[in-house]
Amino acid sequence: MTHPLFAQHQATLEAAVAAIHGRGYWSPHAEMPSPKAYGETAAEDGRQAFEAQLGRDFVLEQPGQRGWAAPERSPYGVELGVRYPVCAPDALVAAAQAAMEGWRGVGAEGRVGVCLEIIARLNRRSFEIAHAVMMTTGQGWMMAFQAGGAHAQDRGLEAVAYAWDEMRRIPAEAVWEKPQGKNPALKMRKHFELVGRGVALVIGCGTFPTWNTYPGLFAALATGNPVIVKPHANAILPAAITVRVAREVLAEQGLDPNLVSLAVVDKRSDTQALATHPAVKSIDFTGGNAFGQWLLEHARQAQVYAELAGVNNVVIESTDNYKAMLRNLAFTLSLYSGQMCTTTQAILVPAGGIATDQGHKGFDELAADLAAAIDKFLADPAVATAVLGAIQSEATLARIAEAGEYGRVVLASRKLAHPEFPRAEVRTPVLLACDAADEASYMEERFGPISFVVKVADGAAAVALSERIVREHGALTVGLYSTRQDVIDAMTAASWRAGVALSINLGGGVFVNQSAAFSDYHGVGMNPAANASYSDAAFVANRFRVVQRRYHVE
């Protein structure tokens, strides 16, 4: 019998599966905060729901609670004061293990149906989650609503679609009959059970606490695994709301809510204890290289899906739309103050300059024009603060302050006053110029609104340098501007060899640092920035196993 939640959401699931095969544009979640999509009172209801959490205990009734913690500090200067339960790691793992058998018994349809219901309810709370994302990460409102709400939900649904597409290939049972000549045939009935590998740990990041968390959360849950969500200490509330919604749906279905739990830790050793627990069989991590490498080296009992630091880069060899190129790059470098895993850091330009539709542009002229384009784009304070958001961490502020040490300053960063949040830390991008030989400056990730225009010998050298950067230091995105097909072909081949997504001659409303669920493959899994693709079947296939039983039948 079909699980009722599976039946309820089956049309959406089938459309999602069709989308991952077709790779065209599709989304069931409205990315604009429109009353027509979310209801006339949704915006005010969401704001009130967010504010009701502030200064209070966030009760989850999880096992092993030993205290409360309120570590979040808003980049906008808003007092949050939300207190979260701190639970013993062993208690969370034990409870997750105890819940696993009941979750297996629901079957693939039941698990997928529950996951789809969780995502649908998260969508209805998009305004509340957007406020939580904005105030903990520093994202601007529209980005928080889109990336923290609809786009994150798309990514969760995408993971469920991949999980279902893989699991439905396995038949529940089969009759095996082998002829024996004149003797009776050998006949057996075989049953195939889909079984999760074990407890999943999802370690969130401080800048995209839903967008980077939902794929691992829903990939693991749909394939039969209990999930412990360990959020970044400064971006807990979006994850906590998500966990609460999941636990509510599970409890309503008569399932153990400890299938999904929140791990707020008060010491690093607790995260390490979770990550190396023998029962933890998968870990999803987005963050810095130091802890990411520690996980890869020490959490040997688990499959680690790690998205780490990289040096995203763009090669500019020539262009037939100079103005559009500068405008596109200005937006790319400004969006959320460069606090994205996909933002361009190194812009590789031939020393002799480039050919454009506006005539030849020298290296220095191009750098100055890009600086002017950024200044023009951010000239309106309302636009600037909406696009830039606020700086999430003190470490990023420190990197901005010291950026001038790494190259010639073409555009200095400025502090902007936010009209609504006077304590917000808002900074414009800093643009530096350097030579290709100055590798210590640009060949490591400098997270935040810091980018380099790098002088290279010529277009061929730029393509070669881009490939080497990706191979040695990793990248999630690279870009190219060129009017020459031989250069486009060379860059394409370089991206295949290094394993990185390539965007060519972007000049309109799509930017190199954007990734669309159901269509783009986020991460390739071939370079040091990511050891897996987060938008394909392999992301879910290793999270479950098939356990069979068989017996003779007459």
HELIX and SHEET records of a PDB file:
HELIX    1   1 PRO A    4  GLY A   22  1                                  19    
HELIX    2   2 PRO A   35  TYR A   38  1                                   4    
HELIX    3   3 ALA A   42  GLN A   53  1                                  12    
HELIX    4   4 PRO A   89  ARG A  124  1                                  36    
HELIX    5   5 SER A  126  THR A  137  1                                  12    
HELIX    6   6 TRP A  141  PHE A  145  1                                   5    
HELIX    7   7 GLN A  146  ALA A  150  3                                   5    
HELIX    8   8 HIS A  151  MET A  167  1                                  17    
HELIX    9   9 TYR A  214  ALA A  222  1                                   9    
HELIX   10  10 LEU A  237  GLU A  252  1                                  16    
HELIX   11  11 PRO A  257  LEU A  259  5                                   3    
HELIX   12  12 ARG A  268  ALA A  275  1                                   8    
HELIX   13  13 ASN A  289  HIS A  298  1                                  10    
HELIX   14  14 TYR A  322  SER A  334  1                                  13    
HELIX   15  15 LEU A  335  GLY A  338  5                                   4    
HELIX   16  16 PHE A  363  PHE A  377  1                                  15    
HELIX   17  17 PRO A  381  LEU A  388  1                                   8    
HELIX   18  18 GLU A  394  GLU A  402  1                                   9    
HELIX   19  19 ALA A  403  TYR A  406  5                                   4    
HELIX   20  20 GLU A  439  TYR A  442  1                                   4    
HELIX   21  21 GLY A  459  HIS A  473  1                                  15    
HELIX   22  22 GLN A  485  ALA A  498  1                                  14    
HELIX   23  23 ALA A  538  ALA A  541  1                                   4    
SHEET    1   A 2 GLN A  65  ALA A  69  0                                        
SHEET    2   A 2 TYR A  84  CYS A  87 -1                                        
SHEET    1   B 3 GLU A 173  GLN A 180  0                                        
SHEET    2   B 3 ASN A 183  GLY A 196 -1                                        
SHEET    3   B 3 PHE A 544  HIS A 552 -1                                        
SHEET    1   C 5 VAL A 260  LEU A 262  0                                        
SHEET    2   C 5 VAL A 227  LYS A 230  1                                        
SHEET    3   C 5 VAL A 199  ILE A 203  1                                        
SHEET    4   C 5 VAL A 280  THR A 286  1                                        
SHEET    5   C 5 GLN A 303  GLU A 307  1                                        
SHEET    1   D 7 ARG A 408  LEU A 411  0                                        
SHEET    2   D 7 VAL A 430  ASP A 435 -1                                        
SHEET    3   D 7 ILE A 450  VAL A 456  1                                        
SHEET    4   D 7 ALA A 346  PRO A 350  1                                        
SHEET    5   D 7 ASN A 313  ILE A 316  1                                        
SHEET    6   D 7 THR A 477  TYR A 481  1                                        
SHEET    7   D 7 ALA A 501  ILE A 504  1                                        
SHEET    1   E 2 ILE A 354  THR A 356  0                                        
SHEET    2   E 2 GLY A 359  LYS A 361 -1                                        
SHEET    1   F 2 LYS A 415  LEU A 416  0                                        
SHEET    2   F 2 VAL A 426  ARG A 427 -1                                        
END                                                                             
